[in-house]
């Protein structure tokens, strides 16, 4: 099994996509960068299909919510090359009202459930998804509970009072 460096991955991405890759960093050794919703599928396709890189495994897709920023909804992708023993994290930020991004199910069928869960908790629509409906919450739920505009706990619950936890 070979191992390529984060710099090799970044160099190939910059050569192929140029300024469509931004804010590249290596927190804790994990190559992380941002791109746009228009460029995410071509970048994921390149990472998967490139003969040297071979990012053959989609580890995770999830969402984040930073309500204080201009583009507050984020979709985070983690992909792994088992051949080269390297991982990459890609972030795409979207508008808060009607966030839409293309589906990754065109590349990995395993993206299906990950995208459903991200939709269920963050309200992100994955355009082209074969069956985007709630996966963990009740179907008639009208909110997306992982967004920060909703409280973590119901303040009326008596079993969640601080004194029960020694606070």
N, C-alpha and C positions, 0 to 999 in steps of 0.2 A: 504494500500500500504506500503510495506516494503522499507527499504533503506539499502543498503549495502555500505560499505566504499570503497574508492579507494584501500586501502591496501588489503581488502578482494579479490577484483578483481585481483590485481597484484599478490597476493599470489597464487591464483588458476592458473593464467597464468604461473607463474614461476614453479609451481609444474608440470604442464602439458608440458610446452615447454622449461623450463630451459634457456639455453643461447641463444635461438632463439628470446628472448625478450631483447632489449638493450635500454640504455639511458632513462630509466623510470624517469619521472618528473611529477610535478603537477602545471604547470603554471596556475594561477588564479583558482586553485582547480580542473582543468580538467586533469585527468590521461592521460598522453601522453607517448607513447613509439615507438620505431622503431623495424622493423623486415625486412625480406628479401622477395623478390618476390616468392621464393620457399615456404615460410612459411605463406604468407598472407591468403590464402584460408583456410588452416587448423585452423589458429587462429580465423578468422572470423566465421568459422563453430562452433568452440568450444564456442565462446562468444554467438552465437545465440542459440545453442542447449543445453548448460549446464543447468541443472534443477534449479540451484540456481541463476545463472547470468541472463539468459533470455534477452540478448541484441536483442530484436525483431525488432528494427527499424533502418534502414540505413538512417541517416540524410543527409549525403553528401559524395561525392567523388569529389576531385578536384586535380589540379596539382600545383606545384611550380617550379621555376627555379632559382637555385643558380649557375650561370656559373663559379664562382671562386672555386668550390669544386670538389673533385674527382668524385663523383656521383652527377651530377648537377640537374637531373630531379627527382622531388619527386611526389609521389601519396599520398594524404592525405585522410584517411577514418575517418568519424565521425559516431559512432554507439551509440544507446541510448537504455537503458532498461527502458521502461515505468513501468514495474512491480516494479523495485527497485529504480527508479528515479535517475539514474546515467548515465553519458556519458563517452565515451572513444574516444581518438584520436590516430590513428595509422599512422605512416609515413613509407613509403618504398622509398628508393632512388635507381635510375637507371642510367645507362650510357646515355650520351647525344645522341650518334649515335644509332638510332633504339631502343628506349626504349620500352620494352615489359613486360607486367605483366598479370597474369591470370585474367579473368573476374569474377566479383562478381555477375553476373546475375544468376549463378548457385545457389545462396543463396537468392537474392532479385531481383525480376523482375524490381523494381524501379531503380536498378543500370544501366539499359539500357541507359536512357537519360543522366544520370550523366557521364557515361563513354564516350558516344558520344561527349558530350560537352568538356570533358577533352582531348579527342583525337583531337577535332576540334581546340582547342586553344593551346595545348602543344605538340601535335604529339605523344602522348603515345598510343601504340597499346595494346588493351585489348584482349589477346589471348582467343579465344573461344566465343567472343561476337557474338550474332546472326545477327547483321547488323551494323557493325562499319563504318559509313560514316558521313560526316559533318552534323551538326545540325543547326548551326547559320550562319556560313560563307558560301560564294558561293562555289559550288562543285569544280570548277577549280582553287581554291586558292592553291598556291604552298608553302606557309609559314604557320607557327603556331604563330599567333600574340601575344600571351602572353609570349613568350620566350623573354628574356631580350636583345637578339641581335637585336631586331627591335625597332626603335624609337617609342615613345609614340604618337607623332603627326607628320603629314606631315609638314615639315618646310616651304613649299610653300603656305600653306593655309593662306589667308589674314585675315580670321575671327578669327584666333587663336593667334594673335600677343599679346605680353604682355601688350602693352599700352591700349588695349581694356579692360583689367582687372585691371587697376590701378597700374601696376608694371613698 
